[in-house]
Amino acid sequence: MANLKEIRDRIKSVKNTRKITEAMRLVAAAKVRRAQEQVLRSRPFADRLARILENLQSRMGFEDAASPLMQQRNVETITLVAVTGDRGLCGGYNANIIKRTEQRFAELKGKGFDVKLLLIGTKAIGYFTRRDYPIQATFSGLEQVPTADEANTISTDLLAEFLAESTDRVELIFTKFINLVSCKPVVQTLLPLDPQDIADPEDEIFRLTTKDGLLTVEPGAGPANTEPKIPSDIVFEQTPEQLLNALLPLYLQNQMLRSLQESAASELASRMTAMNNASDNAKELAKSLTLDYNKARQAAITQEILEVAGGAAAVG
């Protein structure tokens, strides 16, 4: 059995580690709140954009529009956009996205497509760079609470590649937030745009709540679109096609921002869970070490008593 000093040092080390993991859990919780506030702040723009697209949809069928962003063409080159984080200590969040990207890459390669990667996050960049995958572009150092400027930078790069016909399809691989302990990597076609999804009213936000004294993150339906509907008899100076070509890049940017926000919520929730589990494990380990310390201390005391008693008996 280890001596008393070694056990005391281990107990102290475990308790210090628990303080660190608990602090990291609380920091992640604070950032979830910031992410939630940013989602709510970005809603007025998204709601207004949805109303305009809804009006255009009623005037013209998006399926019949001649927009290059909705152009279906023969697919030869596909760009995979993988969204990971810049930091670790978040459970299997990064590893799951990397694994899903490798699977999708191999699947498309097996079908004869030319596949390129656009990587977001240091974890994905480091992994795929070391393995010599064909990388089109990389983005790192993003805010943990994604901003519209960051989404615009990424979507502009993708838009330029698609319009230049350097790629025929763009697929986004990101983490779909389900609940605090469950996040699922999903693959979503970003370009060309699907006319059926453009005016989709389905929306979610993420709320940080307290349940049974513990912090938890839950998805919930977003607030209803409060923007008034645009009158059907309103006259635009531009033609519907011109409006559509101007608004669809904004729609693409909004979709990218939503995906980044959802990935960020998933990463922060995963970090909260991982740090909570680490704190619980540290607490249990400290209890176990304290019990070992008490046993060792009692054994040492007993041994001293026996030695004293033995010495007294020998003298007597």
N, C-alpha and C positions, 0 to 999 in steps of 0.2 A: 504494500500500500504506500502511496506517495506520502511524503512527510507533510507536516502541517503548513509550512511556509509555501510549498508548491500549490497546495489546495487553496490557500488564501489568495495567492496570486491569480489563480485561475478564476476564482469567484469574482475578484475585482475586475478582471479582464472581461468576463462575460457580462457583468453589470454595465460596464462602460460601453460595450458593444450594443447592449439593449437600448441604452440612451440614444445612441446614434441612429439605430433603425427606427426608433419611435419618432425621432425628429424628422427623419426622411419621410415617414408616413404622413406626418402632419404637413410637411411642405408640399407633398403631392396632393393632399386634400385641398390646400389653399389654391394650388394651381388649377384644380378641377373647378373650383368656384370661379376663377378668372376665365377659364374656358367657357363656362356656362354663361357668364356675363357677356363675353364677346359674341357668342352665338345669338344672344338676344339682341345685341346692338346691330348685328348684320341683317336681322330679319326685315326691317322696313324696306331696304333695297331689294331683297329677294322677293318680298311680297309684291312690290310695285312692278318688278320685272315679270312676275308670274301673271299679273293682271293684263299687262300689255300683250304678252304672248298668248294669253287666253283670248283676247280680243282679235288678234291676228288669226288665230286658229279658227275662229268663227267666220272670218271673212275669206279665208283661203285654206285649203287643205294642205297641211305641212307635207303630206306625202307627194303633193304635186309641185312643191316649190323647187326651184332650181338652185338652191343654196349649195355651194361646194362643201359645206360642213356636213351636209346630209347625203352627199353623193356616195352611192354604193358602187364600188369599182372592184375589178378583179384583184383579189388579195394575193400579193407575193411577199411583201415585207410587213412585219408586225413589230410594233414597239411595246415592250412591257414596262410599265411604270411601277416600281416597287417602293412602298412607303414604310420605312423603319425609323427608329429613333437614333439619336446621337449618343445616348447613354445606356448603360446596362442596369442591373439590379431591378429588373421588371419582369421576372419570371420568364416564361417562354414567348413573350411578345415578339421580340426580334427574330428568334429562331424559327417561329412558325411562319412568318412572312418569307424568310429566306428559303425555307423548305418548300413552301407553296410556289414560289417563283421558280425554283429549280425544276419542280414537277411540271409546271406550265411550259417552261422553256423546252424541256425534253419532249413534251407532248407535241408542241408545235414544230420542233425540229424533225420529229419523226414523221410528220405529215408533209415535210418538204418545204416549209416556209423559211424565209430568211428572218431571223429574230434578233432584235437589238434591245438593249436594256437602258432605261433611264432610271437612275437610282437616287432616292431621297433618303438621307440619313447616313451617318458615318458607319453604322454597323453593316448595312448592305454594301456600301462602297468598299469597305475593307475586305469583306468576304469575297465578293465577285471579282475584285481587282486581282486578288492573290491567285485566283483560278482562271485568269485570262478569258473571261467572258467578253463578248463584244459589247462595249459600253458606249452609248451615244452621248450621254451627258450625265453629270452628277450635281446634286444640290445638298449642301450640308450647312450646319450652323443655323438652322431655322429656329424660330422662337418655339418654346414648348407650348405656347398658346398661339397657333398659327394666325398670320395676318393676311389681309386681302392683297397686300403688295407681294408677299411671297407666293400666294396662289396665282397672281397675275404673271409673275416672272416665269413660273413653271408652265402655265397654260399657254403663254405666248410662244415659248420654245416648241411646245407640242403642235401648236397651231401652224407655225411656220413650216415644220417638218411635214405636216399633213397636206398643206396647201401646195408645197413644192413637190408633192408626190414622192418624197423620200421614204415615206411610210404609207401603207394603205389602211392600217387599222391600229388603233391605240387601245391597249387594255391596261386598266388600273388594278393593281393588287394592293389592297389595304385591309386594315383590321376592322371588321364590323363589330361595333359594341353591342353586347347582349345584356350582360349584367356585370356586377362587380367581380365575379369569379369566372366569367365566361366571355371570351372574345374570339371571334371566328374570322380567319383570313378569307376574303372573298375576291373574285375576279369580276370586274365590271368593264364593259366596253365603253370607252370614253368618246372615241371618234371612229367612224362617223356617228353623228348624233341620231338617236332613234326618235322619230316623230311622235311615237306613242308616249314617250316619257317626258317630253319637254314641258307639258302643262300638268304634270303629275302633282296633285295637291298633297300627297303623303309627305309628312315631315315629322322629325323627332328632335328633341333636345335632351340634354343630360342634366340631371339634377343631383346635387350632393345633399343627402338627407341623413338624419340620425335615426337609427332603429335599434332598440334595445340597448341604448347607450353607446352604440358603435357607429362610426361613419360608414356610409354606403353610397354607391353611385347607382342610379337607376335611370333607364331610358323612359321617356314619356312623350305623349303626343304634344307637338308644338302648339302654341296658341293659334287660333283661327286667323286667317288672313283678314285683317281689319281694313285693308286698303279698299276704297270704293271701286266697284266695277266701272270700267270705262264705257260710256254710252256707246251703243252699237252704231249710232248715226254720226259719231264724231268723224271729222274729215282730217286726215293726215296730209301734209304737203308731199311727203314721200310715198312711193308706191309700197304695198305690203312687202314686195320682194326686197326693196332697199332697206326697209325697217328690219326685216328678218336678218339680212346679212350684217346689219349693225348690232343687233341684239344678241345673236347667237354666240359671238365671242364672249359677251358678258355672261351669258348663261353657262358657257363652258368654264369660265373663271369661277363662277359661283359653285358649280359642281366640284371643281378641284378644291375650293376652300372648304366645302362641306366634308369632303373625304379626308382632308388634312385635320379638320377639327375632330372628326370621329376617330381617326387614328390617334390623335393626341389624347382624347378622353380614354381610349382603350389602354394606351401606354401608362397614363397616370393611375388609372384604376388597377392595372396589373402591378404597378409599383406599390400602391397602397396595400394590395393583398400580399405581395411578397414581403414587404417590410413588416406587416402585421404578423405574418407567419414566423418571420425571423425573430420578432420580439417575443412571441409566445414560446418559441423553442429556447430562446435565451433564458426566459423565466423558468422553464422546466429544468434546464441544465443547471441554473443557479441553485434551484431547490435540491437537485440530486447531489451537487457538489457540497452544498451545506450539510446534507445528511452524511456524506462521506467524511467531511471535516469533523463533525460531531463524533462519529464513530472512531476516527483516528485519535481525536483528543481524549475520548473516554479510554481507549486502549492504552494511550500513553500514561494517563493518570493511574490506571490499574497497574500497569507495569511498574511505575514508581512506588506505589503502595506495596507491591509484592517485594520489590528490592529493599525497601525500608524494613518491612516485616522480616524478611530473610536475614538482613544485617543484624536486626535486634535479636533474633533468635540465635544467631551465631555468637554474638557477644555474651548473651545470657548463658 
